[in-house]
Amino acid sequence: MKFVWLSALMLVLGFANNPKTLSAVQKKKTSPAKHGSQVAKYKAPALQIKVGVLIDVPSTVVASSQTAYILDRNSRPLKSIAANQPITVQPKVNGLILNNQDLPSVVLLQPAAGGFVYIGNKWYRGKVLLVSQGTSLIAVNYVDLEHYLYSVVGSEMDPDEHIEALKAQAIAARSYALVHIIRPANRWFDLGRTERWQAYNGLSKEFNTTQKAVELTAGQILSYKGGVVESIYADSDYLVATAHQGLGMSQRGAYQLAAQGYNYQQILGRYYPGVNLARLVIKK
């Protein structure tokens, strides 16, 4: 099991008090959640993650569901885009070409409030950074971490499975994502959208159940001695054993444990023993 220490974010992030130590426990039925004042007052902090949804592609098409603006690196507006207007984006040396118009090599497409962005062949929440690499381009989705998880849980898990398994996945995926915010893949994005990192397919993989799983575990992460656990996982016990040396959660195993009455804390305790369950907070 890998841990990443929080020194890079200690001025911004901390842990809520009363972390719970997870450990493997005996099977029992899930009891109703207790809604104490501390839980009721908690709200997950706004934290942005940068996801490389297209990496080194020759061109792409982008759009917005609402009126949007193309901004330069200093947030100055360069042009507006009508809702649902497709824009072909191509790279060139020291610049980008958007529908035959020359623009700087790095621009941001930002929709109006409540709008979504279209990148390649999928719709996403948030906004998109477009970066020319000379002969190829990168499209990076800037999105709130909790909203990102709506799609990750739906992309990684069967949304019709037991909610306790989906909640366990939400926490594992949040912890994994936070590690990559602390330790980004490169200067442009924190992680990619494929299973090399964790699968992310935008709005097409959001479901009521995956949104619920994320919201019921808002801000919860796996922590060990002040570090964030890089909570790796795989489809089956076999893949966990062969690809991750036996460390990490089996998604099929989580389904089975949830069906037997385990709650999400108990599922996580089975696969990440001795690790703490903590919540992210913003330090003022």
Helices and strands as residue ranges (DSSP letters): E 2-5, G 6-9, E 13-15, E 20-21, H 37-41, E 48-57, E 60-64, E 68-71, E 77-81, E 87-92, E 95-98, E 101-103, E 106-111, E 117-119, E 122-124, E 127-132, E 137-144, H 145-156, H 163-182, E 191-192, G 202-205, H 208-216, E 220-224, E 227-230, E 233-234, H 237-243, E 249-250, H 251-259, H 264-271, E 276-282
